[in-house]
């Protein structure tokens, strides 16, 4: 499966020679750490995460055939995740969709 993941990622990036995939085996899980050049992170992730979601879906399907669970982490060549992937965003208090709005009076439906 390691070669499968490596080939999928190499197909997407501009610098395929920089792609390195490490496989960490557990009893029922496999974690793949893929290192790509910093400039290729966006291509691997894709617009709205479509590329990485598709790669992970294929990986999960292949792993299921071996009764395993698979996970894929994408790192740059320095070993860091992109901050956008790991940061938790604070809710926007000025947003009209804010859930912290005061409750509105609700009328009981008349019978």
Secondary structure, 3 states (H helix, E strand, C coil): CHHHHHHHHHHHCCCHHHCEEEEEECCCEEEEEEEECHHHHHHHHCHHHHHHHHHHHHHHHHHHHCCCEEEEEEEECCCCCCHHHHCCCCCCCCCCCCCCCCCCCCCCCCC
